[in-house]
């Protein structure tokens, strides 16, 4: 998802070692309902960046992130699935992570759809290996133009190690959406 100008300004302040301004701006983004800003604000409060460490404010922003997820924000649902899956600022909980992943995927969040397909394909994170379910989720992610899924489908179009026209078209679409690996493959097969 594209970040707001204020979010980018907060990150620029952070990169310029102005942590106090960065925190102020990021917190305003979080107040406006940006899920990534909620997490970033919580992290900065936990680490004491731009302010003394404050576990209460950290907890507040993680709870705010969860509330956004509960309210149906797909990006917040995706973020909750990631934080719970890897135990980042929340206790590791695969069952809850899968719950949020499935809600985000059902709601149409491309990244969630792609990862759910991958987990069904590989049998990771308590998902059974289920090729039909994997293909169904990959197809949904592909239809909405998820860049990594476009790339995956492009690679499937190679014949004898060489890209077909269909593969090149999909690689271009994935690259145009910012998927760097697609750019690397395009450069290697077109030069």
KOLNU-343314 format. One record per residue: chain; x, z, y of N, C-alpha, C in turn; residue in one letter. Coordinates in nm, 3 decimals. Atoms other than C-alpha are relative to their C-alpha. Last residue first. Example, Ala and Ser with C-alpha at 12.3 -4.5 7.8 and 13.67 -1.06 7.14 Angstrom:
- unit	n.x	n.z	n.y	ca.x	ca.z	ca.y	c.x	c.z	c.y	code
- A	-0.082	-0.006	-0.119	1.367	0.714	-0.106	-0.077	0.073	0.109	S
- A	0.089	0.000	-0.119	1.230	0.780	-0.450	0.090	0.000	0.120	A
END
This chain:
- unit	n.x	n.z	n.y	ca.x	ca.z	ca.y	c.x	c.z	c.y	code
- A	-0.131	0.040	-0.060	2.033	-2.291	-0.859	0.095	-0.042	-0.107	X
- A	0.017	0.116	-0.088	1.663	-2.276	-0.956	0.130	-0.043	0.065	X
- A	0.050	0.117	0.073	1.686	-2.052	-1.263	-0.016	-0.124	0.087	X
- A	-0.085	0.034	0.114	1.910	-1.777	-1.123	-0.046	-0.126	-0.071	X
- A	-0.131	0.048	-0.044	1.748	-1.774	-0.781	0.085	-0.044	-0.117	X
- A	0.016	0.130	-0.066	1.399	-1.751	-0.930	0.135	-0.058	0.043	X
- A	0.020	0.099	0.106	1.510	-1.472	-1.163	-0.018	-0.138	0.061	X
- A	-0.126	0.017	0.073	1.653	-1.269	-0.876	-0.014	-0.107	-0.109	X
- A	-0.095	0.075	-0.084	1.348	-1.328	-0.657	0.129	-0.027	-0.076	X
- A	0.047	0.138	-0.002	1.116	-1.219	-0.940	0.093	-0.087	0.084	X
- A	-0.047	0.062	0.124	1.325	-0.905	-0.986	-0.044	-0.146	-0.008	X
- A	-0.138	0.047	-0.010	1.264	-0.824	-0.619	0.050	-0.069	-0.127	X
- A	-0.058	-0.046	0.126	0.884	-0.797	-0.638	0.139	-0.061	-0.014	X
- A	-0.109	-0.096	-0.015	0.798	-0.834	-0.269	0.062	0.050	-0.129	X
- A	0.060	-0.134	-0.013	0.455	-0.997	-0.289	0.107	0.109	0.001	X
- A	0.067	-0.005	-0.131	0.612	-1.336	-0.220	-0.066	0.135	0.025	X
- A	-0.105	-0.015	-0.101	0.843	-1.271	-0.517	-0.061	0.011	0.139	X
- A	-0.052	-0.137	0.012	0.545	-1.214	-0.749	0.106	0.026	0.107	X
- A	0.105	-0.092	-0.046	0.377	-1.533	-0.624	0.049	0.144	-0.004	X
- A	0.011	0.011	-0.146	0.701	-1.729	-0.658	-0.104	0.096	0.056	X
- A	-0.118	-0.067	-0.057	0.754	-1.599	-1.011	-0.004	-0.004	0.152	X
- A	0.025	-0.144	0.007	0.397	-1.701	-1.097	0.118	0.080	0.055	X
- A	0.108	-0.032	-0.095	0.455	-2.056	-0.974	-0.027	0.151	0.002	X
- A	-0.056	0.004	-0.136	0.789	-2.075	-1.155	-0.105	0.037	0.104	X
- A	-0.086	-0.118	-0.016	0.629	-1.964	-1.481	0.057	0.005	0.141	X
- A	0.090	-0.117	-0.013	0.349	-2.221	-1.449	0.081	0.126	0.021	X
- A	0.054	0.004	-0.137	0.611	-2.493	-1.385	-0.092	0.119	0.024	X
- A	0.093	0.112	-0.016	0.782	-2.384	-1.707	-0.045	-0.001	0.146	X
- A	0.131	-0.020	-0.060	1.084	-2.158	-1.696	-0.083	-0.128	0.001	X
- A	0.011	0.071	-0.128	1.364	-2.206	-1.946	-0.140	0.017	0.056	X
- A	-0.085	-0.061	-0.102	1.468	-1.973	-2.227	-0.004	-0.066	0.135	X
- A	-0.141	0.019	0.039	1.323	-2.196	-2.498	0.096	0.050	0.108	X
- A	-0.008	0.070	0.128	0.988	-2.195	-2.318	0.148	-0.027	-0.029	X
- A	-0.127	0.068	0.026	0.928	-1.944	-2.037	-0.006	-0.063	-0.139	X
- A	0.016	0.145	-0.010	0.560	-1.870	-1.969	0.130	-0.077	-0.022	X
- A	0.068	0.046	0.122	0.580	-1.509	-2.092	-0.015	-0.152	-0.004	X
- A	-0.102	-0.003	0.105	0.833	-1.446	-1.816	-0.060	-0.048	-0.132	X
- A	-0.093	0.111	-0.023	0.571	-1.554	-1.563	0.102	-0.008	-0.112	X
- A	0.066	0.121	0.048	0.311	-1.319	-1.713	0.087	-0.123	0.021	X
- A	0.009	-0.008	0.146	0.551	-1.029	-1.669	-0.064	-0.126	-0.057	X
- A	-0.134	0.023	0.053	0.628	-1.135	-1.311	-0.002	0.000	-0.154	X
- A	-0.025	0.143	-0.020	0.259	-1.158	-1.225	0.136	-0.038	-0.060	X
- A	0.075	0.066	0.107	0.222	-0.811	-1.379	0.014	-0.151	0.012	X
- A	-0.077	-0.017	0.124	0.500	-0.681	-1.156	-0.071	-0.066	-0.118	X
- A	-0.125	0.074	0.005	0.333	-0.832	-0.849	0.080	0.015	-0.131	X
- A	-0.102	-0.105	-0.003	-0.027	-0.714	-0.910	0.137	-0.066	-0.023	X
- A	-0.126	0.041	-0.059	-0.232	-1.024	-0.832	0.105	0.108	0.009	X
- A	-0.003	-0.046	-0.139	-0.583	-0.890	-0.885	0.135	-0.026	0.065	X
- A	0.108	0.063	-0.078	-0.629	-1.106	-1.192	-0.003	0.048	0.144	X
- A	-0.038	0.139	-0.031	-0.291	-0.997	-1.328	-0.105	-0.065	0.091	X
- A	-0.104	-0.009	-0.103	-0.381	-0.626	-1.308	0.043	-0.140	0.044	X
- A	0.064	-0.049	-0.123	-0.706	-0.693	-1.495	0.101	0.007	0.115	X
- A	0.082	0.109	-0.054	-0.524	-0.904	-1.754	-0.067	0.041	0.131	X
- A	-0.091	0.097	-0.063	-0.260	-0.635	-1.803	-0.080	-0.113	0.064	X
- A	-0.045	-0.058	-0.127	-0.538	-0.382	-1.862	0.099	-0.093	0.071	X
- A	0.115	-0.010	-0.090	-0.706	-0.599	-2.127	0.041	0.054	0.137	X
- A	0.026	0.134	-0.054	-0.372	-0.689	-2.284	-0.118	0.001	0.097	X
- A	-0.110	0.038	-0.088	-0.281	-0.322	-2.324	-0.028	-0.136	0.065	X
- A	0.018	-0.075	-0.126	-0.623	-0.234	-2.463	0.109	-0.038	0.100	X
- A	0.119	0.055	-0.065	-0.590	-0.511	-2.723	-0.026	0.070	0.133	X
- A	-0.032	0.129	-0.063	-0.231	-0.413	-2.808	-0.120	-0.059	0.075	X
- A	0.126	0.074	0.010	-0.321	-0.050	-2.874	0.020	-0.130	0.077	X
- A	-0.033	0.142	-0.012	-0.023	0.176	-2.935	-0.129	-0.076	-0.028	X
- A	-0.032	0.068	0.127	-0.182	0.516	-2.887	0.047	-0.143	0.028	X
- A	0.087	0.116	0.024	-0.151	0.684	-2.548	0.037	-0.061	-0.135	X
- A	0.119	-0.033	0.079	-0.003	1.035	-2.547	-0.100	-0.115	-0.014	X
- A	0.082	-0.098	-0.070	0.249	0.958	-2.273	-0.136	0.024	-0.066	X
- A	-0.058	-0.112	-0.075	0.396	0.643	-2.427	-0.107	0.094	0.054	X
- A	0.037	-0.126	0.062	0.252	0.420	-2.700	0.061	0.122	0.069	X
- A	-0.117	-0.072	0.053	0.446	0.115	-2.583	-0.033	0.130	-0.071	X
- A	-0.089	0.091	0.073	0.166	-0.136	-2.524	0.112	0.077	-0.072	X
- A	0.068	0.043	0.123	-0.089	0.128	-2.434	0.090	-0.092	-0.083	X
- A	0.007	-0.118	0.087	0.158	0.285	-2.189	-0.074	-0.031	-0.130	X
- A	-0.133	-0.025	0.055	0.237	-0.057	-2.043	-0.002	0.118	-0.096	X
- A	-0.025	0.105	0.100	-0.130	-0.138	-1.995	0.133	0.024	-0.070	X
- A	0.086	-0.033	0.112	-0.182	0.196	-1.820	0.018	-0.103	-0.112	X
- A	-0.062	-0.107	0.077	0.120	0.117	-1.605	-0.085	0.043	-0.119	X
- A	-0.122	0.049	0.064	-0.016	-0.219	-1.492	0.063	0.108	-0.087	X
- A	0.039	0.093	0.107	-0.363	-0.083	-1.424	0.122	-0.050	-0.076	X
- A	0.054	-0.080	0.110	-0.224	0.211	-1.229	-0.039	-0.088	-0.117	X
- A	-0.115	-0.070	0.059	-0.011	-0.018	-1.013	-0.045	0.084	-0.119	X
- A	-0.083	0.089	0.079	-0.312	-0.242	-0.954	0.116	0.068	-0.070	X
- A	-0.135	-0.013	-0.057	-0.553	0.027	-0.835	0.098	-0.073	-0.090	X
- A	-0.057	0.127	-0.043	-0.896	-0.105	-0.937	0.139	0.008	0.060	X
- A	0.040	0.030	-0.137	-1.113	0.206	-0.964	0.060	-0.129	0.055	X
- A	0.143	0.035	0.001	-1.081	0.212	-1.341	-0.049	-0.040	0.138	X
- A	0.010	0.131	0.065	-0.702	0.207	-1.300	-0.145	-0.048	-0.003	X
- A	-0.053	0.100	-0.094	-0.709	0.493	-1.048	-0.012	-0.141	-0.059	X
- A	0.094	0.012	-0.113	-0.940	0.699	-1.269	0.047	-0.106	0.099	X
- A	0.118	0.074	0.045	-0.727	0.621	-1.575	-0.103	-0.014	0.112	X
- A	-0.038	0.139	0.021	-0.407	0.730	-1.401	-0.122	-0.084	-0.037	X
- A	-0.009	0.063	-0.132	-0.573	1.047	-1.274	0.040	-0.147	-0.012	X
- A	0.132	-0.001	-0.063	-0.685	1.151	-1.624	0.005	-0.075	0.133	X
- A	0.074	0.112	0.059	-0.351	1.044	-1.773	-0.140	-0.009	0.060	X
- A	-0.060	0.124	-0.051	-0.167	1.275	-1.534	-0.077	-0.121	-0.052	X
- A	0.053	0.020	-0.136	-0.410	1.555	-1.620	0.056	-0.128	0.063	X
- A	0.145	0.020	0.012	-0.328	1.518	-1.991	-0.064	-0.025	0.137	X
- A	0.027	0.138	0.040	0.043	1.469	-1.921	-0.150	-0.027	-0.009	X
- A	0.126	-0.008	0.072	0.077	1.796	-1.729	-0.043	-0.143	-0.033	X
- A	0.012	0.112	0.092	0.417	1.874	-1.577	-0.128	0.017	-0.082	X
- A	-0.043	-0.022	0.138	0.358	2.142	-1.314	-0.024	-0.125	-0.085	X
- A	0.114	-0.051	0.077	0.327	2.002	-0.963	0.050	0.024	-0.142	X
- A	0.076	-0.087	-0.091	0.597	1.937	-0.704	-0.129	0.052	-0.063	X
- A	-0.056	0.003	-0.135	0.727	1.658	-0.931	-0.095	0.076	0.093	X
- A	-0.019	-0.137	-0.046	0.647	1.740	-1.292	0.066	0.009	0.136	X
- A	-0.142	-0.033	-0.004	0.704	1.385	-1.413	0.028	0.140	0.051	X
- A	-0.069	0.060	0.115	0.354	1.296	-1.530	0.147	0.041	-0.005	X
- A	0.029	-0.079	0.119	0.190	1.538	-1.284	0.078	-0.052	-0.122	X
- A	-0.056	-0.134	-0.022	0.356	1.382	-0.978	-0.022	0.088	-0.123	X
- A	-0.148	0.002	0.003	0.291	1.030	-1.107	0.058	0.140	0.013	X
- A	-0.043	0.033	0.137	-0.076	1.081	-1.194	0.152	0.004	-0.010	X
- A	0.019	-0.118	0.084	-0.136	1.259	-0.862	0.047	-0.028	-0.142	X
- A	-0.104	-0.096	-0.034	0.017	0.966	-0.675	-0.012	0.127	-0.085	X
- A	-0.126	0.050	0.055	-0.208	0.719	-0.858	0.112	0.101	0.026	X
- A	0.012	-0.016	0.144	-0.515	0.928	-0.777	0.128	-0.046	-0.069	X
- A	-0.020	-0.143	0.027	-0.401	0.952	-0.416	-0.010	0.027	-0.150	X
- A	-0.144	-0.024	-0.013	-0.367	0.572	-0.407	0.032	0.147	-0.026	X
- A	-0.072	0.054	0.116	-0.717	0.538	-0.547	0.150	0.024	0.009	X
- A	-0.108	0.079	-0.055	-0.883	0.769	-0.292	0.090	-0.046	-0.115	X
- A	0.002	0.140	0.040	-1.196	0.878	-0.477	0.108	-0.088	0.060	X
- A	0.095	0.073	-0.085	-1.276	1.214	-0.317	0.000	-0.150	-0.026	X
- A	0.135	-0.040	0.042	-1.104	1.394	-0.605	-0.106	-0.080	0.077	X
- A	0.022	0.062	0.131	-0.786	1.200	-0.526	-0.141	0.030	-0.050	X
- A	0.017	0.143	-0.025	-0.809	1.297	-0.158	-0.028	-0.073	-0.131	X
- A	0.136	0.016	-0.053	-0.862	1.655	-0.270	-0.028	-0.146	0.033	X
- A	0.094	-0.006	0.112	-0.550	1.635	-0.486	-0.144	-0.018	0.047	X
- A	-0.019	0.122	0.079	-0.343	1.519	-0.189	-0.099	-0.002	-0.116	X
- A	0.065	0.105	-0.078	-0.488	1.802	0.020	0.010	-0.135	-0.072	X
- A	0.144	-0.016	0.024	-0.390	2.047	-0.252	-0.079	-0.106	0.076	X
- A	0.021	0.049	0.137	-0.035	1.909	-0.233	-0.147	0.014	-0.039	X
- A	-0.002	0.146	-0.002	-0.049	1.948	0.145	-0.014	-0.060	-0.140	X
- A	0.115	0.055	-0.073	-0.165	2.311	0.131	-0.002	-0.152	-0.010	X
- A	0.117	-0.007	0.089	0.091	2.399	-0.138	-0.122	-0.061	0.067	X
- A	-0.027	0.094	0.110	0.376	2.282	0.085	-0.121	-0.005	-0.092	X
- A	0.031	0.133	-0.054	0.222	2.464	0.381	0.025	-0.108	-0.105	X
- A	0.145	0.005	-0.025	0.218	2.789	0.179	-0.041	-0.137	0.053	X
- A	0.068	0.032	0.125	0.568	2.726	0.041	-0.152	-0.009	0.018	X
- A	0.130	-0.067	-0.007	0.714	2.713	0.391	-0.081	-0.039	-0.123	X
- A	0.078	0.023	0.122	1.082	2.622	0.424	-0.127	0.084	0.005	X
- A	-0.040	-0.086	0.112	1.191	2.658	0.787	-0.088	-0.029	-0.123	X
- A	0.064	-0.131	-0.015	1.107	2.350	0.987	0.058	0.092	-0.106	X
- A	0.071	0.004	-0.127	1.229	1.992	1.030	-0.069	0.131	0.031	X
- A	-0.051	0.110	-0.083	1.323	1.978	0.663	-0.085	-0.011	0.126	X
- A	-0.036	-0.050	-0.132	1.268	2.313	0.495	0.062	-0.108	0.089	X
- A	-0.145	0.005	-0.021	1.283	2.177	0.142	0.045	0.053	0.136	X
- A	-0.068	-0.068	0.111	0.930	2.280	0.044	0.150	0.010	0.026	X
- A	0.023	-0.143	-0.015	0.794	2.188	0.387	0.070	0.078	-0.112	X
- A	-0.081	-0.045	-0.113	0.962	1.848	0.360	-0.023	0.148	0.029	X
- A	-0.141	-0.003	0.040	0.819	1.796	0.013	0.087	0.053	0.112	X
- A	-0.018	-0.113	0.092	0.468	1.888	0.123	0.146	0.016	-0.039	X
- A	0.010	-0.121	-0.082	0.494	1.647	0.418	0.021	0.124	-0.086	X
- A	-0.125	-0.008	-0.077	0.616	1.372	0.184	0.000	0.125	0.087	X
- A	-0.109	-0.038	0.088	0.330	1.436	-0.060	0.130	0.021	0.078	X
- A	0.029	-0.136	0.050	0.064	1.432	0.208	0.115	0.050	-0.087	X
- A	-0.036	-0.094	-0.107	0.230	1.131	0.374	-0.029	0.143	-0.042	X
- A	-0.147	-0.010	0.006	0.209	0.943	0.044	0.050	0.095	0.108	X
- A	-0.045	-0.078	0.115	-0.163	1.022	0.028	0.152	0.017	-0.009	X
- A	-0.097	0.082	0.072	-0.237	0.903	0.385	0.055	0.082	-0.117	X
- A	0.040	0.035	0.136	-0.553	1.088	0.489	0.094	-0.091	-0.076	X
- A	0.084	0.120	-0.006	-0.529	1.108	0.869	-0.037	-0.050	-0.139	X
- A	0.130	-0.042	-0.051	-0.400	1.466	0.837	-0.098	-0.117	0.005	X
- A	0.066	-0.071	0.110	-0.119	1.329	0.621	-0.139	0.045	0.043	X
- A	0.041	0.102	0.098	-0.028	1.080	0.892	-0.075	0.064	-0.116	X
- A	0.115	0.069	-0.061	-0.026	1.362	1.149	-0.051	-0.111	-0.092	X
- A	0.116	-0.087	0.017	0.196	1.562	0.914	-0.124	-0.062	0.063	X
- A	0.046	0.014	0.137	0.436	1.270	0.898	-0.123	0.086	-0.025	X
- A	0.067	0.128	0.017	0.462	1.257	1.277	-0.057	-0.017	-0.140	X
- A	0.119	0.004	-0.087	0.537	1.628	1.313	-0.079	-0.129	-0.021	X
- A	0.102	-0.085	0.061	0.774	1.625	1.015	-0.129	-0.004	0.081	X
- A	0.046	0.066	0.122	0.969	1.330	1.154	-0.112	0.080	-0.066	X
- A	0.093	0.106	-0.042	0.987	1.491	1.498	-0.057	-0.069	-0.124	X
- A	0.114	-0.068	-0.063	1.143	1.805	1.345	-0.105	-0.102	0.044	X
- A	0.093	-0.049	0.102	1.364	1.604	1.108	-0.123	0.067	0.060	X
- A	0.091	-0.075	-0.084	1.535	1.408	1.384	-0.113	0.052	-0.089	X
- A	-0.029	-0.145	0.002	1.828	1.302	1.167	-0.081	0.079	0.101	X
- A	-0.083	-0.026	-0.118	1.788	0.934	1.261	0.035	0.148	0.015	X
- A	-0.127	0.070	0.021	1.661	0.856	0.910	0.097	0.020	0.116	X
- A	-0.069	-0.069	0.108	1.391	1.121	0.959	0.138	-0.062	-0.023	X
- A	-0.048	-0.126	-0.058	1.291	0.971	1.293	0.079	0.079	-0.104	X
- A	-0.111	0.036	-0.088	1.272	0.628	1.129	0.058	0.126	0.065	X
- A	-0.116	0.025	0.085	1.060	0.777	0.849	0.122	-0.039	0.083	X
- A	-0.044	-0.128	0.057	0.819	0.927	1.101	0.125	-0.020	-0.086	X
- A	-0.067	-0.071	-0.109	0.801	0.596	1.290	0.052	0.136	-0.049	X
- A	-0.131	0.064	-0.014	0.720	0.418	0.963	0.081	0.066	0.111	X
- A	-0.077	-0.038	0.119	0.438	0.667	0.899	0.142	-0.057	0.013	X
- A	-0.041	-0.139	-0.020	0.316	0.616	1.258	0.083	0.052	-0.119	X
- A	-0.110	0.001	-0.096	0.315	0.239	1.213	0.051	0.142	0.022	X
- A	0.036	0.013	-0.141	0.097	0.285	0.907	0.125	-0.001	0.087	X
- A	-0.002	-0.125	-0.075	0.218	0.227	0.550	-0.030	-0.029	0.148	X
- A	-0.075	0.009	-0.124	0.120	-0.079	0.348	-0.013	0.131	0.076	X
- A	0.084	0.000	-0.118	0.000	0.000	0.000	0.089	0.000	0.124	X
END
